[in-house]
Amino acid sequence: MANVNLAVIYYSSTGTNYQMAQWAEAAAAEAGAEVKLVKVPELAPEEAIASNPAWKAHAEATKDVPEATSEDVEWADAIIFSVPTRFGNLPAQMKQFIDSQGGLWASGKTVNKVVSGMTSAQNPHGGQEATMLNLYTSMMHWGMIIATPGYTDPVLFGAGGNPYGTSVSVDQDGNMVEEVEGAVKHQAKRTVDIATRIKSGS
């Protein structure tokens, strides 16, 4: 069985997508993958972060998490992205990271990697599915193999049943509304399984 390298690449302002990324990291490692958990660089000005106590606290708590690089993308056999939605699209921080990988894309170094995505928003119709579809549109350009959770396990229904990628609603106090830990872990293990099959077959 081929050993899979998995990069869990996330952006999180107040912690939801970091928590989801951590769950994915743990499940993928349990499934036998070599895992890197990395965050994309923050673009927001310091004064904006400082004006939001939850954002400021999360930035401080995760200051030692390594920042994602092109080397992480090249190293990975599979990538799981964990991002909040911004008006039905990716946050600027993640979009900037993806858009800066043109060199890897042009040299064919993004082709045939497996990808899966997770997201969050303030309400169940806050753009989660659109955000995943926008992520996957970019990944199609990269030549990646999209591994969605679909409806491959009953745990997904309790988490809201998003077939494009696990998504969670977050209340005004920053708490996750749905119970998604099991769905995240299933999605991570499924991503590793698909990547293992592809890597073994190549």
Phi, psi and omega in degrees: 000132181286140175279128184262134171265121181242126172258123172260108186250124187225161164229136179209131177268321183237002168120343183299309183285339172292316178299317178297320178296321178295318177298318179296318179302313182296316182292320180294320177296320177297330179278000175102005181277153167273122191240137168244129175253117185222151180249150175279154182298143177283138178251342184293145178292153182303323183293328177292317179295315182295335182283348181243107184304321181292320179295314180299317181295319180292320178300319179292319183293333184248018184298337182265359175290129182297147176276143181292145178227170174299328179297326178294319179296317180294321181295325190286140166274336181213151179227134169248124176260135176235114187217147170283164175268145174232100181054042178077013182223179178288149173295153183303326182298316179287321179299318178299317180297313180298316183293340181273003181265022182302326179296315177296315180301314184294333180264008176077017186270005174254356187285139173068017169274154179267141181223146175212154184226154177225155183207177179208158176202174184281344177212163187299338179246034184269016175105012183301311183294319178298321179297316178296318180295323177292321175300311184292333174299315177297321181292330174297320177295328178285348182077025182273163181256114187277125180243089178279161176287337183054223173236056188272359179202141180302335182300336183291330182291323178291342181264009179109345172071033177279113184284347182277334182164147182304133177224150183224146173269148182235128183281181185295341178266004178086011181267142175291135182276308179275158176271103189245359183303314181296321180293318177300314182294322176297315181297320179296316180293323177296319178299316178296319180299313180296318179296323178296316179298318182291316181294321178294322181288337182275000000 
